């Protein structure tokens, strides 16, 4: 059950999901002690190992932020193929104006 959930979520699960699936706090702690769950953020764990791809880290961040959270800005654009994952951008205040000489 945990592996199937993690497989759908890029290798990560949230404590609240595990509790909803029936894991008790002692069952969760046992898995943490044995290294089957590795803390990534408070209440978010990698399953089996911490070698996550960027999608796993993104998912972990969204899970840590709680229900209703979503990936946004550059990472969301990269996820959806709008930006290249190596793209860099520069932002400037909207009140900035070019100077003329």
N, C-alpha and C positions, 0 to 999 in steps of 0.2 A: 504494500500500500504506500509506504513512504517513498520507495524507489519510483513508483509510477507517478506520484505527485511531483517528485523532484525532476523526473524526465520531462514533464510538461512545462516545468518552470526553470529550465536551464541549470538544473543541479541544486536548487535551493528551495527551502521550505521555511515557513514561519511557525513560531511556537503556537499561535492561535489555530493554525491549520492542523497541527499535530494533535492539539487538545480536542478539536472538533472531530477528529478521526478516532478519538478514544484513548490516546496516550495520556497516562497520568503523569504528574510531575516526577514521580520516582522513576517511571519508565524513561522519560525524557532525560533525566540526569544520568541514568545508567548508560544511555547511548552517547551522551557527551563524554563521560569518563572513559568509555571504551574507544573513543575516537570515531565513532560512526556519524556523529553530528559535530561539525566544527563551526563555532560562532563566527559569523561574518559581521553582523550588526547585532545590536541588542534585540533578542527575540527572533533572529533570522540565522539559519544554519545552512552550510553546505553539507550535502549528504555524501559521506565516504571519504572525501578529500577536499582540499581548499584550492585546487588547481582549476579555477573557473575561467571561462572565456569572458569577454567583456559583457556579453548578454547575461551571463550569470551574475556579474557584479551589478549590472543595471537592474535586473530583477530583484536582487537582494535589497537594493536601495529603495525600490518601489514598495516591496513588502515591509521594510522597516518604517516607511512613512505612513503606512496604515491603509485601511479601506478607502477607496476613492482616489488614491494617489496614482499618478501617471508619470511616465518618462516625458521629459520636455526638452525643448530647445535643440541644441546641437546633437545630443545623444539620440533623441527621438528622430531627428532628420537622418542621422546615420543609420539607425535601425530600419527605417523605411526606404533606404536607398536614395534619399534626396541629396545627401552629402557623402563624399568619400570619407571614410573613417580617419584619414590622415589630414583632412582639411583644417586649416587654421583661419581664423577671422579676426578682424580688429573692429572694435566698437568705439565710437566717439560720441560725446554728448550731442544731442540734437540742436543745442544752441550754438555749437561751434560754427563759425563762418570763416571762409578762406580770407586771408589778408591779401590786399593788393598793394603793390608798390609802384 
